[in-house]
């Protein structure tokens, strides 16, 4: 066995594409080696991968030296067809030729159908290096990139960026695989600026990380992320000359982006050089809203915002460099970065002040000339539709005991999209909604109105927060529901991996709001669909779509097992909060032996019902006590009837765990019933009565989940 290292060196890869490509390369290499019988399942788990902006790499331990020899036996034509008068026929010759053997090497094998020719061949296993050289280039060509490029005239290969080098080592031997005009060797390259263009020999796969670390490249992504965070901490502390408790504002997305933009990070200690620089800007800019300043720093300059110990924004920024510099060099960089940031802040301040000349109310009219979608019209038309949805949902909430500030909701719906006409949003598109909320607050609208406008696009991901207020939640749901219904009405629903209008994200947002809003909204997914569309065909498709998104939410956001989700949604996928509560309850009790046994019994009951239906046997509809002849069926009927009332009451109070625990106590009667009773009795009346009993038990106790869907051991 030997370690295998593969590295492909490239021009700088876009940061957003690196993590996915790193994972895919590792998956493809492992899969290829496993399919070629060169890697055990145990060693597969020990595989590691690396990436920087200029490289992707995989290190696989314990690759077998060669494939095992394989033997194959192929059955051919019958002997009576293969030979005539002792001489081979064309059928025998063709069979032998197809399997690479002579007719004399064919064997005869007796089968229940007679004697047949058999060809036995031995396939010698190929060496690992030969297999890798032949198969790995195919895997490289198959890696998915959002965008590819050609870089050699007349050559067919495409890749995210031009390939500059490759390393392929099996032990200490080079695997001479070829791809994109390059042949692998044992030479890699270090940091473009800090190390230069000198070749770095890699003597063995295990020496790879150290060789590159000596050349100012940290190939381990997590190690690089850790170094960046530590450098940010140290530089922040060192720059806190005023003693106000400076700290960088946590931003996981920016940390991740910069991890994939850099190859090196220093400044973890008090050494003379650092890869992080702290800069300062004029405190007067703090008069602008924090959201604007942070967005400029983060999205336009990839700088971290800095705050004091109270969490208030401070007039500093942190820049992470893909290099290191001494204090003199850092001073030059600091000055240049501050100058660029100052210009950006000046733009933002100009736009902020300029936009205030036209109040949001006057901007509403301008939305008539801003297109939402060519077939759905302008944003002004969309605002009208959203208002109808919001009004309908608000009435439902109010009628069910919820509190809605109708005036604030009306104002928010009217003004929600007005900031799309502002110069600040045109310059900083990621601030749409946020800018509208800030302008509404600055222009004297109430806090509820401003907050609803500010939060209207939330949540934008499963990790994002939901709107803070009922009005904001209703606006966000109405806006998203109108978009979904409109696009479905045009036949533009998502297909496969394609979702150009981000409808899945919109539906995920609606589900998350209904599940997690601070004040529970008494609304179902059906209520939302009814408010958004009156077209029955569209309504049906959107309901199915929402059910799929609820399933996604339960599995991905709430971490529920597949069978639990399936069981819960089988009996209701309309009330989101209720579905979440039921799933959590099933998960809480599913480990118990009694619950598992009852679940298995319920599955058996459903199977019996299905078999009865196939044979044309019908349930009597109601249970006749006089036809209960066996003691165990009487016991099941009596105990289930006693239990049904208490379970129903617990369900009504949404005490699902208690209800499930109560159902599990039915196990002794269920077990005894199936041990002693034949449901499919020959007597039609007895059989129909027993089917009715099963029907009643399933009906009484399957309101929380369809237990037949729960996967049980054995």
Secondary structure, 3 states (H helix, E strand, C coil): CEEEEEEEEECCCCHHHHHHHHHHHHHHHHHHHHHCCCCCHHHHCCCEEEEECCEEEEEEEEECCECCCEEEEEEEEEHHHHEECCEECHHHHHHHHHCCCCHHHCEEEEECCEEEEEEEEEECCCEHHHHHHHHHHHHHHHCCCCCCECCCCCCCCCECCCEEEEEEEECCEECCCEECCEECECEEECCCCCCCCCEEECCCHHHHHHHHHCCCCCCCHHHHHHHHHHHHHHHHHHHCCCCCCCEECCCHHHHHHHHCCCCCCCCCCCCCCEEEEEEECCHHHHHCCHHHHHHHHHHHHCEEEEECCCCCEEEEEEEEEEEEECHHHHHHHHHHHHHHHHHHHHHHHHHHHHHCCCCHHHHHHHHHHCEEECCCEEHHHHHHHHHHHHHHHHHHHHHCCCCCCHHHHHHHHHHCCHHHHCHHHHHCHHHCCHHHHHHHHHCCCCHHHHHHHHCCCCCCCCCCCCCCCHHHHHHHHHHHHHHHHHHHHCCCCCECCECCCCHHHHHHHHHHHHHHCCCCCCCCHHHHHHHHCCCHHHHHHHHHHHHHHHHHHHHHHCCCCHHHHHHHHCCCCCCHHHHHHHHHHHHHHCCCHHHHHHHHHHHHHHHHHHHHHHHCCCCCCCCCHHHCCCHHHHHHHHHHHHHHHHHHHHHHCCCHHHHHHHHHCCHHHHHHHHHHCCCCCCCHHHHHHHHHHHHHHHHHHCCCCCHHHCCCCC
